[in-house]
Amino acid sequence: MLWIGESLTRKFLLGTAFGLLTTSLVFLLLFLGMYRAQLQFERSEASRQVNALLQASLENAMLKRDLEGLRDIVERLGRQDGITSVMIINPANEVRFTSEPSLLGHRYSPETDSTCIQCHAGGERSGQYTMFMENEQGKEVLRSVNPVQNKTPCTKCHGPLEVNPVNGVLFVDYDAATIRENAQNTTLILMGAGALVVFVTLTGGWWFMRRFVLSPVNQLSGASARIAHGQLATRVTLEGNDELARLGNSFNDMASHLQSSLRQIRENESYLQGLIDAIPDGVRVIDQQYRVITCNGAYSRQIGLTPEQIKSRHCYELGYGLSAPCPPTMITCPLHEIVDNGQPIKCLHKFQLESGRALDVEIIAAPLRVVREGREQVLIVESIRDLSKQIKFSQEQKLSALGLLAAGVAHEIGNPLGSIRLALQSLERASAAGEVDSEETLSYLRLVDSEIDKCIDVSQRLLKLSSGQMHAKDLVCLNTALTETISLLSWEGKAKGVVIEQRLTDSDMRLLAIESDIRMIVLNLVLNAFYAMPDGGTLTVSSRREENALVMSFADSGVGISHQDMPHIFDPFFTKRASKERGTGLGLSITKNLVEKFGGRITVASEPGKGAVFDVTLPMTELDDSVGSV
């Protein structure tokens, strides 16, 4: 059965053969029954005709009292081909005339003899009938029973018609073997014809199925298997315009749509992967079983593993080398926190990598609701920033900005040094001439001391700005930081044709911060204004108090910021200077981070061609007696 079930051809042949054979058998049985009934009917008709002849001869013999003639007719009829015996029984059920001498005088019993029972059914004698039965010698015959009716000329010997309606019964036995042989021959002919029909039908059906059904189905099956193995360019070629040909066209359309859809999906996946790979910070997506389902190249580089080594592993394995989730009471778990409150979270972690290296990171995590496998799931997207690189970028940008101050610093120090040199040369000449005047000497020395103080002041301002150490917060005088930082940039501003106007409040405004960071904010915003005015202009720097906050404002008359660029100016590595100079794209990003680190905010207002105004708002610290002046 398995062998049959593996092939559509075998199923078709078996089913067709079974159907044809069953149909042929049913029709054969019906035909045989009808054929046998027809034979029986024909024999009965023949017997009726013979009976009519015998009745005429019997009546003639009875009227003439010619019993020998009647006996001779019965004997000659019994010798005919296909007839085994002929006999006439009288109303007393006794055989009076027969072609078989052994039956002469035999008496039939109406109660026990099968022939008589059929004839006497219903209590009286029935009419003519024919039936297959065994004769007195046990041989199967087709017996035709024909009553010989009493007639008026016969009433003289047989009595009135009302009393004796039948003078006797004529039995004609036909050889059943001959009949059955004819039936068997006919059956064999029919069976042979049926077998031929079955063979021709099966052969034609097999060819038709193979040519018009199985071949197209095999093409479709093979093409489906190749597509299932990834050969999406597979197509089928089916001739004609029938249902299977249309199915083949639909299959080709489906395959084309599938190929296009999968190509689009792969392109989208490649685009999305490229998009997150372009992000400088590490990015990973975690499901609620703590498994990393995707990540970007930056995250791979952070932890020193390939994406293939990362995917499907647990975040607590990769970050802490643990075999179970981090205890939320000891470590801030972004997944645990987001599942609890559904809000984004920001936290600091120290990864212990498989290489043994420790990595300080800042994690910003947010929920991502997607439909996977037919149901909505909440995934966790984590942006992981390497703090060591952030410090490095900040210091590099700071040093880059300080490099731009070199000319201004040289000018600031060069003037005092020039004054010192002139004073010392004057003292040297007076000493050589012997004309040393103590008052004049004291005056020169005071000048030298004053100019040295100026050099020291410039170097101190430069040191405060360039410090890369993580100092503790202290009280910072905002106006002092503004004035001293701008003084370092005054020469650079003059060189670029920029006039710097300072409009600082007279009040003593202080805040709790790291002084080098505040000076770096000023430096970055002043330099940003310089870059916005390549042809020169005016920069107005002001400070003011607003309720419990201090505000620094930097207004330039430069080219302004386009509406397209406005959303991106604080993005890391975004740079678009009006001066066409190549920048790092970190200045405003670092400035924003520094401002937010101190709990402040930075805003910008600009129209293209009308300059820009950057406002930095920082929380103010009230001066109390426990803190000394800065």
Backbone torsions as a table, in degrees:
resi	resn	phi	psi	omega
1	MET	NA	-36.7	177.7
2	LEU	-63.8	-37.4	179.3
3	TRP	-62.3	-39.2	178.7
4	ILE	-70.8	-41.8	-176.5
5	GLY	-66.6	-16.0	-177.4
6	GLU	-83.9	-7.5	-175.9
7	SER	-134.7	130.1	175.8
8	LEU	-67.4	-33.3	178.2
9	THR	-61.9	-47.1	179.9
10	ARG	-62.6	-41.5	177.9
11	LYS	-61.2	-44.8	-179.0
12	PHE	-63.2	-47.6	-178.9
13	LEU	-62.4	-44.4	-179.5
14	LEU	-64.5	-46.2	179.8
15	GLY	-64.4	-43.0	179.6
16	THR	-64.9	-45.0	179.5
17	ALA	-61.3	-44.7	179.6
18	PHE	-62.1	-43.9	180.0
19	GLY	-64.1	-45.4	-179.6
20	LEU	-65.9	-43.1	179.9
21	LEU	-64.5	-42.2	178.5
22	THR	-63.1	-44.9	179.1
23	THR	-63.0	-43.3	179.4
24	SER	-62.6	-42.2	179.9
25	LEU	-63.3	-44.0	179.1
26	VAL	-62.0	-46.8	179.5
27	PHE	-65.3	-33.9	178.4
28	LEU	-65.3	-44.8	178.6
29	LEU	-63.6	-42.7	177.5
30	LEU	-63.1	-42.0	-179.5
31	PHE	-64.6	-43.3	-179.8
32	LEU	-61.5	-43.5	178.1
33	GLY	-61.1	-44.0	179.3
34	MET	-67.2	-38.6	179.9
35	TYR	-64.7	-42.7	179.7
36	ARG	-65.8	-42.6	177.6
37	ALA	-62.7	-39.5	178.6
38	GLN	-64.3	-42.8	177.1
39	LEU	-60.5	-44.2	-179.5
40	GLN	-62.5	-40.1	178.5
41	PHE	-64.9	-44.0	-179.4
42	GLU	-63.9	-42.0	177.8
43	ARG	-63.0	-38.9	179.1
44	SER	-64.6	-40.7	178.0
45	GLU	-64.3	-42.6	178.6
46	ALA	-63.3	-41.6	179.0
47	SER	-64.3	-38.4	178.5
48	ARG	-62.4	-39.4	178.6
49	GLN	-66.4	-42.4	177.5
50	VAL	-62.7	-42.1	-179.8
51	ASN	-59.5	-41.2	178.8
52	ALA	-61.7	-40.8	178.4
53	LEU	-65.7	-44.7	-179.8
54	LEU	-65.7	-39.0	179.2
55	GLN	-61.1	-41.4	178.3
56	ALA	-63.6	-43.7	178.6
57	SER	-66.0	-39.3	-179.1
58	LEU	-64.5	-45.4	179.7
59	GLU	-62.7	-40.2	179.0
60	ASN	-65.7	-42.6	-179.7
61	ALA	-68.1	-38.3	179.9
62	MET	-66.2	-42.3	179.8
63	LEU	-64.7	-34.5	-179.8
64	LYS	-92.9	-4.3	-176.4
65	ARG	59.7	38.0	-179.1
66	ASP	-98.9	76.4	-177.8
67	LEU	-71.8	-30.9	179.8
68	GLU	-66.9	-38.8	177.9
69	GLY	-63.5	-40.5	178.2
70	LEU	-65.0	-41.9	179.1
71	ARG	-63.7	-37.3	180.0
72	ASP	-66.6	-38.7	177.9
73	ILE	-62.7	-43.6	-179.4
74	VAL	-63.9	-42.0	-178.3
75	GLU	-66.8	-42.5	-179.7
76	ARG	-67.7	-35.3	177.1
77	LEU	-67.1	-34.5	179.5
78	GLY	-68.5	-19.9	179.7
79	ARG	-90.7	2.4	179.0
80	GLN	-70.7	151.2	178.8
81	ASP	-61.4	134.7	177.1
82	GLY	87.0	-9.6	179.7
83	ILE	-108.1	127.4	-178.8
84	THR	-92.3	-34.0	179.5
85	SER	-163.2	155.2	174.9
86	VAL	-134.6	135.4	178.0
87	MET	-150.3	154.2	177.4
88	ILE	-123.6	127.6	176.5
89	ILE	-112.1	150.1	-178.2
90	ASN	-88.2	178.0	-179.6
91	PRO	-61.4	-17.4	178.6
92	ALA	-87.7	9.7	177.6
93	ASN	68.3	27.0	179.1
94	GLU	-106.7	141.1	179.3
95	VAL	-77.4	116.7	-179.3
96	ARG	-100.0	-35.6	179.7
97	PHE	-134.3	138.2	-178.7
98	THR	-159.5	150.4	173.8
99	SER	-82.7	-8.6	177.1
100	GLU	-109.8	103.5	-175.9
101	PRO	-56.5	-28.7	-177.2
102	SER	-67.3	-16.6	-177.0
103	LEU	-97.7	-5.6	-177.7
104	LEU	-63.6	125.8	-179.3
105	GLY	88.0	-2.8	179.6
106	HIS	-67.8	138.0	-178.2
107	ARG	-111.9	130.3	179.4
108	TYR	-93.3	145.4	178.4
109	SER	-100.3	120.6	179.9
110	PRO	-63.3	-21.3	-176.7
111	GLU	-88.3	-27.9	-173.1
112	THR	-116.9	-29.9	-176.6
113	ASP	-74.8	131.2	-175.2
114	SER	-61.5	-37.9	179.5
115	THR	-65.5	-43.3	-178.2
116	CYS	-69.4	-37.5	178.7
117	ILE	-59.3	-43.1	179.3
118	GLN	-64.7	-41.0	-176.8
119	CYS	-71.4	-37.1	-177.1
120	HIS	-95.2	16.4	179.8
121	ALA	-60.8	136.2	179.8
122	GLY	85.8	7.7	175.2
123	GLY	91.4	-7.7	176.9
124	GLU	-145.5	164.7	-175.8
125	ARG	-70.8	134.5	179.7
126	SER	-85.4	-177.4	178.4
127	GLY	-84.0	-160.2	-178.2
128	GLN	-69.4	143.0	175.0
129	TYR	-156.8	165.8	180.0
130	THR	-134.2	140.2	-178.2
131	MET	-155.7	151.3	172.9
132	PHE	-82.8	136.5	-179.8
133	MET	-164.6	174.4	174.3
134	GLU	-95.5	133.0	178.6
135	ASN	-80.6	-170.1	-175.1
136	GLU	-67.1	-22.0	177.4
137	GLN	-91.7	4.0	179.2
138	GLY	82.2	14.5	-179.3
139	LYS	-98.7	138.9	-179.4
140	GLU	-74.4	128.9	-179.3
141	VAL	-137.1	162.8	169.5
142	LEU	-100.9	103.9	-173.6
143	ARG	-93.1	125.7	175.2
144	SER	-103.7	119.2	-177.6
145	VAL	-104.6	120.5	-175.1
146	ASN	-129.8	106.0	177.4
147	PRO	-64.4	137.8	175.2
148	VAL	-97.6	106.7	-173.4
149	GLN	-73.2	143.2	175.4
150	ASN	-74.7	139.1	-180.0
151	LYS	-127.0	169.8	-174.4
152	THR	-59.3	-42.6	-179.6
153	PRO	-64.8	-18.2	-175.1
154	CYS	-96.0	-1.7	-174.2
155	THR	-69.6	-20.3	179.4
156	LYS	-61.7	-38.2	-179.0
157	CYS	-97.1	-33.7	-170.6
158	HIS	-104.8	1.1	176.5
159	GLY	87.6	175.9	-177.3
160	PRO	-65.5	157.1	-177.7
161	LEU	-64.6	-33.9	-177.3
162	GLU	-67.9	-29.8	-177.8
163	VAL	-89.3	-43.1	-178.5
164	ASN	-125.2	83.0	-178.7
165	PRO	-71.4	-19.5	-177.0
166	VAL	-124.0	129.1	178.4
167	ASN	-84.7	-21.2	-178.7
168	GLY	173.7	-177.2	-179.9
169	VAL	-131.5	131.5	178.3
170	LEU	-95.2	121.1	175.1
171	PHE	-105.3	125.6	173.3
172	VAL	-122.1	116.5	179.6
173	ASP	-100.8	121.3	177.4
174	TYR	-99.3	147.3	-179.1
175	ASP	-68.1	113.9	-179.4
176	ALA	-70.1	-26.4	-179.6
177	ALA	-62.1	-41.2	178.9
178	THR	-64.1	-42.4	179.7
179	ILE	-63.2	-46.8	-179.2
180	ARG	-66.1	-35.4	177.2
181	GLU	-61.8	-43.7	176.8
182	ASN	-61.8	-42.0	179.2
183	ALA	-63.9	-40.7	179.0
184	GLN	-64.7	-42.6	178.1
185	ASN	-61.1	-43.2	178.1
186	THR	-63.0	-39.1	179.0
187	THR	-63.2	-43.7	179.3
188	LEU	-62.7	-40.5	178.4
189	ILE	-62.8	-43.2	179.3
190	LEU	-64.8	-42.1	179.3
191	MET	-62.9	-42.5	177.9
192	GLY	-62.3	-43.5	178.4
193	ALA	-64.1	-39.7	178.4
194	GLY	-64.6	-41.1	178.6
195	ALA	-63.3	-39.8	178.2
196	LEU	-63.6	-42.1	178.7
197	VAL	-62.8	-42.9	178.6
198	VAL	-61.7	-44.4	-178.9
199	PHE	-63.5	-46.7	-179.8
200	VAL	-63.6	-41.5	-179.4
201	THR	-64.3	-45.9	180.0
202	LEU	-64.3	-41.9	179.8
203	THR	-63.6	-47.9	178.4
204	GLY	-63.9	-40.5	178.2
205	GLY	-65.1	-40.2	179.1
206	TRP	-63.4	-44.8	178.9
207	TRP	-62.8	-44.1	-179.5
208	PHE	-62.7	-46.6	179.7
209	MET	-62.2	-43.2	-177.8
210	ARG	-67.0	-39.9	-175.5
211	ARG	-78.2	-44.4	-170.3
212	PHE	-107.5	-10.6	-179.2
213	VAL	-121.1	-58.3	-172.5
214	LEU	-67.4	-40.3	179.9
215	SER	-61.8	-48.5	175.4
216	PRO	-62.5	-39.4	-179.9
217	VAL	-65.0	-39.5	178.0
218	ASN	-64.1	-39.0	176.4
219	GLN	-61.7	-45.9	179.7
220	LEU	-64.5	-40.1	-179.8
221	SER	-64.6	-46.4	179.5
222	GLY	-64.1	-40.7	178.9
223	ALA	-64.7	-39.5	178.6
224	SER	-63.3	-41.2	179.6
225	ALA	-64.2	-40.1	179.7
226	ARG	-67.4	-39.0	177.0
227	ILE	-64.2	-39.7	178.7
228	ALA	-62.1	-26.2	178.4
229	HIS	-92.9	10.2	173.1
230	GLY	99.8	-1.4	179.7
231	GLN	-85.5	78.0	-171.1
232	LEU	-73.7	-11.1	178.0
233	ALA	-83.6	-0.6	-178.0
234	THR	-64.6	134.8	175.7
235	ARG	-137.7	163.1	177.6
236	VAL	-116.0	152.2	177.8
237	THR	-123.5	105.4	-179.0
238	LEU	-116.2	126.3	-178.2
239	GLU	-79.3	159.1	175.7
240	GLY	93.2	-173.4	-179.0
241	ASN	-135.8	27.3	-179.3
242	ASP	-84.1	-171.7	-175.9
243	GLU	-61.3	-41.5	-179.2
244	LEU	-69.0	-36.0	176.6
245	ALA	-64.1	-41.1	176.9
246	ARG	-67.0	-35.4	175.5
247	LEU	-63.2	-39.3	177.5
248	GLY	-63.1	-41.0	177.1
249	ASN	-63.8	-41.1	177.2
250	SER	-64.1	-37.9	177.7
251	PHE	-62.7	-43.9	178.8
252	ASN	-62.7	-41.5	177.1
253	ASP	-62.3	-43.4	179.1
254	MET	-61.8	-44.0	-179.8
255	ALA	-63.4	-39.0	178.7
256	SER	-64.4	-44.9	178.9
257	HIS	-64.2	-40.2	179.4
258	LEU	-64.0	-44.5	178.7
259	GLN	-61.7	-44.2	179.1
260	SER	-64.3	-42.3	-179.1
261	SER	-65.7	-44.6	-179.8
262	LEU	-66.1	-37.8	176.8
263	ARG	-63.3	-42.3	178.5
264	GLN	-63.6	-40.7	178.8
265	ILE	-63.0	-44.5	179.7
266	ARG	-64.0	-41.0	178.2
267	GLU	-63.6	-41.3	178.3
268	ASN	-64.5	-42.4	178.1
269	GLU	-62.3	-42.6	178.9
270	SER	-64.6	-40.6	179.0
271	TYR	-63.7	-46.8	-178.5
272	LEU	-64.9	-40.0	178.2
273	GLN	-65.8	-42.4	176.8
274	GLY	-62.8	-35.6	179.8
275	LEU	-64.0	-48.1	-179.3
276	ILE	-74.7	-25.6	175.8
277	ASP	-69.1	-25.4	179.5
278	ALA	-75.9	-13.1	179.4
279	ILE	-74.9	126.6	-176.4
280	PRO	-68.3	-26.9	177.2
281	ASP	-83.5	155.7	176.5
282	GLY	-69.0	140.0	178.3
283	VAL	-132.5	132.5	173.3
284	ARG	-141.8	152.5	178.8
285	VAL	-118.2	129.2	-174.0
286	ILE	-121.1	137.5	173.9
287	ASP	-89.1	-179.3	-173.6
288	GLN	-78.4	-0.6	170.5
289	GLN	-99.0	15.5	176.5
290	TYR	69.6	15.3	179.1
291	ARG	-90.0	138.5	176.4
292	VAL	-81.7	117.8	-176.9
293	ILE	-100.1	-18.8	173.0
294	THR	-161.9	158.8	179.4
295	CYS	-157.2	170.0	178.0
296	ASN	-106.6	175.6	-176.7
297	GLY	-65.3	-34.3	-179.2
298	ALA	-62.6	-40.3	179.0
299	TYR	-66.7	-39.5	177.2
300	SER	-59.3	-42.6	180.0
301	ARG	-70.2	-33.3	-179.9
302	GLN	-60.8	-44.1	-175.3
303	ILE	-100.4	-0.7	173.7
304	GLY	74.1	30.5	177.8
305	LEU	-130.6	158.5	176.6
306	THR	-80.9	158.4	177.6
307	PRO	-55.9	-36.4	179.1
308	GLU	-64.9	-34.3	178.3
309	GLN	-75.8	-18.3	-176.3
310	ILE	-90.9	-43.9	-171.3
311	LYS	-61.6	140.8	179.3
312	SER	74.5	-0.7	174.2
313	ARG	-90.2	160.5	-177.1
314	HIS	-82.9	145.8	-178.3
315	CYS	-63.6	-33.4	-179.1
316	TYR	-73.2	-22.3	172.3
317	GLU	-69.8	-48.1	-173.5
318	LEU	-70.3	-37.4	-173.9
319	GLY	-90.2	-29.6	-173.2
320	TYR	-133.1	-2.3	-179.7
321	GLY	68.0	25.3	-178.1
322	LEU	-92.5	161.1	177.6
323	SER	-103.6	0.7	-179.8
324	ALA	-146.1	159.5	-179.1
325	PRO	-56.2	149.6	-179.7
326	CYS	-63.5	138.5	176.5
327	PRO	-64.6	119.0	-176.6
328	PRO	-65.5	-16.6	177.7
329	THR	-80.0	-16.1	-178.3
330	MET	-108.8	-32.0	-177.9
331	ILE	-129.7	135.6	176.6
332	THR	-70.8	106.9	-178.9
333	CYS	-93.5	114.9	-179.9
334	PRO	-57.0	-41.4	-178.9
335	LEU	-62.8	-45.9	-179.1
336	HIS	-62.3	-43.1	-177.8
337	GLU	-67.8	-41.5	-178.0
338	ILE	-70.5	-37.5	177.0
339	VAL	-63.0	-35.5	-178.5
340	ASP	-72.6	-46.0	-173.2
341	ASN	-118.4	-9.2	176.5
342	GLY	71.8	10.8	-177.2
343	GLN	-109.9	151.2	175.2
344	PRO	-59.8	157.2	-177.4
345	ILE	-142.1	148.6	177.6
346	LYS	-127.1	130.9	-177.6
347	CYS	-152.9	164.7	177.3
348	LEU	-109.3	134.9	179.4
349	HIS	-131.7	159.7	171.8
350	LYS	-120.6	106.1	179.7
351	PHE	-75.4	140.6	170.0
352	GLN	-110.0	100.0	-171.1
353	LEU	-79.2	164.6	-179.1
354	GLU	-63.3	-26.7	179.3
355	SER	-75.4	-6.6	-177.7
356	GLY	93.3	-5.7	-178.8
357	ARG	-82.2	141.7	175.6
358	ALA	-95.0	142.2	-176.5
359	LEU	-136.1	117.7	175.3
360	ASP	-83.7	125.5	-176.5
361	VAL	-134.0	156.2	170.2
362	GLU	-110.8	124.7	-177.0
363	ILE	-110.8	126.4	171.2
364	ILE	-114.7	115.5	-175.1
365	ALA	-117.9	146.4	179.6
366	ALA	-145.9	152.6	179.0
367	PRO	-76.9	147.5	176.6
368	LEU	-130.2	113.4	-178.2
369	ARG	-95.3	121.1	-178.0
370	VAL	-135.3	165.6	173.4
371	VAL	-106.5	117.7	179.7
372	ARG	-129.7	131.5	179.3
373	GLU	55.8	37.1	173.8
374	GLY	82.2	4.7	178.9
375	ARG	-140.4	153.4	-177.7
376	GLU	-75.9	134.6	178.4
377	GLN	-130.6	154.4	176.3
378	VAL	-108.6	117.3	175.8
379	LEU	-103.9	163.8	180.0
380	ILE	-114.9	122.4	175.6
381	VAL	-100.9	124.8	-178.9
382	GLU	-118.1	128.7	170.7
383	SER	-101.4	120.5	-172.2
384	ILE	-114.7	114.3	-178.3
385	ARG	-104.2	127.0	176.8
386	ASP	-75.5	110.0	-175.4
387	LEU	-66.2	-31.0	178.7
388	SER	-64.0	-36.7	177.7
389	LYS	-72.5	-35.3	178.2
390	GLN	-62.6	-42.4	177.1
391	ILE	-63.5	-40.2	-179.9
392	LYS	-64.1	-45.2	178.7
393	PHE	-61.8	-42.0	-179.3
394	SER	-62.1	-45.7	-178.8
395	GLN	-68.2	-38.8	178.9
396	GLU	-64.3	-41.6	178.7
397	GLN	-66.1	-37.2	179.0
398	LYS	-63.8	-44.4	179.6
399	LEU	-66.6	-35.2	177.2
400	SER	-62.7	-43.0	178.4
401	ALA	-65.2	-38.5	178.9
402	LEU	-64.3	-32.0	178.1
403	GLY	-60.8	-35.2	178.2
404	LEU	-67.6	-18.9	-178.7
405	LEU	-85.2	-5.1	-171.9
406	ALA	-55.6	-45.6	-178.3
407	ALA	-65.5	-43.2	179.8
408	GLY	-64.0	-40.6	179.9
409	VAL	-65.5	-42.6	178.4
410	ALA	-59.8	-40.6	178.8
411	HIS	-67.0	-41.7	-179.1
412	GLU	-62.1	-38.9	-178.8
413	ILE	-85.1	-30.6	-176.7
414	GLY	-62.6	-40.5	-179.0
415	ASN	-62.9	-50.7	177.7
416	PRO	-59.8	-40.8	-179.8
417	LEU	-63.5	-35.9	177.2
418	GLY	-64.5	-41.8	178.1
419	SER	-63.7	-42.3	178.8
420	ILE	-61.6	-42.0	-178.6
421	ARG	-64.3	-42.6	179.3
422	LEU	-62.8	-42.0	180.0
423	ALA	-63.5	-44.0	-178.9
424	LEU	-67.8	-38.3	178.0
425	GLN	-64.3	-37.8	178.1
426	SER	-64.5	-41.9	178.3
427	LEU	-64.6	-39.2	-179.1
428	GLU	-64.5	-42.1	-179.7
429	ARG	-67.2	-41.6	179.5
430	ALA	-64.2	-37.7	-179.3
431	SER	-67.8	-40.1	-178.9
432	ALA	-66.6	-32.3	179.9
433	ALA	-85.7	-4.8	-178.8
434	GLY	70.3	23.5	-177.9
435	GLU	-111.5	43.1	-177.2
436	VAL	-76.0	125.3	177.4
437	ASP	-111.8	123.9	-175.3
438	SER	-60.7	-40.3	-179.7
439	GLU	-65.8	-42.6	179.6
440	GLU	-66.0	-41.1	178.0
441	THR	-61.5	-44.3	179.9
442	LEU	-61.7	-36.1	179.3
443	SER	-65.6	-43.3	178.1
444	TYR	-63.7	-40.3	-179.6
445	LEU	-65.3	-37.7	177.4
446	ARG	-64.9	-38.9	177.3
447	LEU	-61.5	-44.6	178.8
448	VAL	-60.3	-44.5	-178.8
449	ASP	-62.9	-40.2	179.9
450	SER	-64.8	-43.7	-179.6
451	GLU	-68.7	-33.3	175.9
452	ILE	-64.1	-39.3	177.2
453	ASP	-59.6	-38.0	178.0
454	LYS	-63.7	-41.7	178.3
455	CYS	-63.7	-42.3	179.1
456	ILE	-63.2	-38.8	179.6
457	ASP	-62.8	-43.6	178.6
458	VAL	-62.2	-45.0	-179.0
459	SER	-65.5	-35.8	178.6
460	GLN	-66.0	-42.9	178.0
461	ARG	-62.1	-39.5	178.9
462	LEU	-66.4	-40.4	179.0
463	LEU	-64.8	-41.1	179.2
464	LYS	-62.2	-33.9	-178.0
465	LEU	-79.1	-34.7	-171.5
466	SER	-93.5	-0.2	-176.5
467	SER	-61.6	128.3	178.8
468	GLY	-104.2	4.1	-178.6
469	GLN	-83.9	154.1	178.6
470	MET	-87.7	86.3	179.3
471	HIS	-74.9	159.1	171.3
472	ALA	-74.9	154.7	180.0
473	LYS	-66.7	148.2	179.2
474	ASP	-147.1	167.8	177.3
475	LEU	-71.3	129.4	-177.6
476	VAL	-120.5	131.0	174.7
477	CYS	-82.9	113.6	-173.0
478	LEU	-64.5	-46.2	-177.3
479	ASN	-62.4	-38.5	179.5
480	THR	-63.4	-43.5	179.1
481	ALA	-62.4	-39.2	178.5
482	LEU	-64.6	-50.2	-175.8
483	THR	-62.3	-48.5	-176.0
484	GLU	-67.7	-38.2	179.6
485	THR	-68.6	-41.7	179.4
486	ILE	-64.4	-34.2	179.7
487	SER	-62.2	-33.8	177.6
488	LEU	-68.7	-22.1	-177.1
489	LEU	-103.5	1.7	-175.3
490	SER	-63.8	-42.4	-179.6
491	TRP	-65.6	-40.6	177.9
492	GLU	-60.6	-40.7	179.5
493	GLY	-64.3	-42.8	178.6
494	LYS	-62.9	-38.5	-179.7
495	ALA	-64.2	-31.3	-179.0
496	LYS	-93.1	0.1	179.3
497	GLY	78.5	25.9	-178.3
498	VAL	-104.0	128.3	176.1
499	VAL	-96.2	124.4	-179.2
500	ILE	-101.2	119.6	177.0
501	GLU	-107.7	130.5	179.4
502	GLN	-109.6	125.0	177.5
503	ARG	-125.7	80.0	-174.7
504	LEU	-99.4	145.5	178.6
505	THR	-68.2	152.1	-179.0
506	ASP	-78.2	-20.1	-176.5
507	SER	-72.3	154.7	-179.8
508	ASP	-83.5	99.7	-176.6
509	MET	-99.0	122.1	-177.9
510	ARG	-127.8	152.8	175.9
511	LEU	-146.0	157.8	-179.7
512	LEU	-89.1	111.4	-175.1
513	ALA	-162.2	-177.7	173.1
514	ILE	-98.1	119.6	-169.8
515	GLU	-61.3	-39.9	-179.2
516	SER	-63.1	-33.7	178.6
517	ASP	-69.9	-40.4	177.9
518	ILE	-62.9	-42.8	178.9
519	ARG	-65.0	-35.4	178.7
520	MET	-67.5	-35.3	175.8
521	ILE	-60.5	-46.4	179.4
522	VAL	-62.0	-47.1	-178.5
523	LEU	-57.6	-48.1	-177.0
524	ASN	-64.3	-40.8	-177.9
525	LEU	-72.4	-34.9	176.2
526	VAL	-67.4	-46.3	178.5
527	LEU	-62.3	-38.5	178.3
528	ASN	-60.6	-37.6	177.3
529	ALA	-67.5	-39.6	177.1
530	PHE	-57.1	-45.4	-177.1
531	TYR	-65.9	-26.0	-179.9
532	ALA	-80.6	-7.3	-178.9
533	MET	-126.6	67.9	-178.1
534	PRO	-62.9	-23.4	179.8
535	ASP	-104.0	18.0	179.8
536	GLY	88.0	169.2	-179.1
537	GLY	163.7	-158.1	-177.9
538	THR	-124.0	132.7	174.3
539	LEU	-115.1	122.4	178.6
540	THR	-107.9	117.1	179.1
541	VAL	-108.2	125.7	-178.7
542	SER	-135.8	160.0	175.7
543	SER	-135.9	148.5	179.5
544	ARG	-157.4	166.6	178.6
545	ARG	-108.0	133.1	175.8
546	GLU	-129.9	104.2	-177.6
547	GLU	53.1	-116.7	-177.8
548	ASN	-101.0	29.2	-177.4
549	ALA	-135.8	155.1	175.2
550	LEU	-109.7	138.2	-176.1
551	VAL	-123.0	127.8	170.1
552	MET	-106.6	133.6	-178.3
553	SER	-123.9	135.6	-179.4
554	PHE	-127.3	104.4	-177.0
555	ALA	-112.6	120.7	179.1
556	ASP	-112.8	165.0	178.9
557	SER	-109.1	34.1	-174.9
558	GLY	-83.2	-156.2	-172.3
559	VAL	-78.1	-12.0	-179.2
560	GLY	80.3	-179.0	-176.6
561	ILE	-121.4	132.1	-179.1
562	SER	-71.8	157.5	179.1
563	HIS	-64.2	-30.6	179.3
564	GLN	-70.7	-33.9	-176.9
565	ASP	-86.3	-19.8	-173.7
566	MET	-54.8	-43.8	-178.0
567	PRO	-67.5	-11.5	-171.3
568	HIS	-113.5	-0.6	-170.9
569	ILE	-65.4	-24.6	179.4
570	PHE	-96.7	3.6	178.6
571	ASP	-73.7	141.9	176.4
572	PRO	-59.6	138.0	174.1
573	PHE	71.0	8.3	174.7
574	PHE	-87.8	122.8	-178.6
575	THR	-141.6	135.9	178.5
576	LYS	-157.0	80.5	-176.0
577	ARG	-85.7	140.3	176.3
578	ALA	-65.1	-26.2	-179.2
579	SER	-78.4	-2.0	-179.8
580	LYS	67.7	7.0	177.7
581	GLU	-75.4	152.0	-179.9
582	ARG	-84.8	122.0	179.0
583	GLY	-110.6	174.3	179.1
584	THR	-84.2	-21.6	-177.7
585	GLY	75.5	18.3	-177.7
586	LEU	-110.8	-16.4	-172.5
587	GLY	-56.6	-57.8	-177.7
588	LEU	-69.8	-33.0	178.1
589	SER	-63.4	-45.8	178.3
590	ILE	-66.2	-39.3	178.4
591	THR	-59.2	-45.7	179.9
592	LYS	-62.2	-43.7	179.2
593	ASN	-62.4	-41.6	179.8
594	LEU	-65.1	-42.6	179.5
595	VAL	-61.8	-46.3	-178.8
596	GLU	-68.4	-27.7	178.0
597	LYS	-62.8	-31.0	179.7
598	PHE	-94.8	14.5	177.6
599	GLY	78.3	18.8	-178.6
600	GLY	-104.7	-168.2	178.2
601	ARG	-148.1	155.3	178.3
602	ILE	-126.4	132.5	179.4
603	THR	-126.6	158.7	-179.6
604	VAL	-139.8	141.3	174.6
605	ALA	-130.6	130.7	-175.8
606	SER	-158.4	150.0	170.5
607	GLU	-129.5	136.1	179.4
608	PRO	-54.2	127.8	179.4
609	GLY	85.7	-3.3	-177.0
610	LYS	-121.8	18.4	178.0
611	GLY	79.2	-173.8	-177.9
612	ALA	-144.2	153.1	177.6
613	VAL	-127.6	118.9	175.8
614	PHE	-103.5	124.0	176.9
615	ASP	-112.3	126.1	176.5
616	VAL	-109.9	118.5	-179.3
617	THR	-109.7	122.3	-178.0
618	LEU	-125.0	144.9	179.2
619	PRO	-67.3	136.4	-176.9
620	MET	-88.7	147.4	176.2
621	THR	-111.8	123.8	177.7
622	GLU	-71.7	135.2	-179.9
623	LEU	-74.3	124.1	174.9
624	ASP	-119.7	172.8	-172.6
625	ASP	-70.5	-18.2	-175.9
626	SER	-81.8	-9.9	-176.9
627	VAL	-117.2	128.7	179.6
628	GLY	-78.3	168.8	178.8
629	SER	-73.0	158.8	-179.5
630	VAL	-94.4	NA	NA
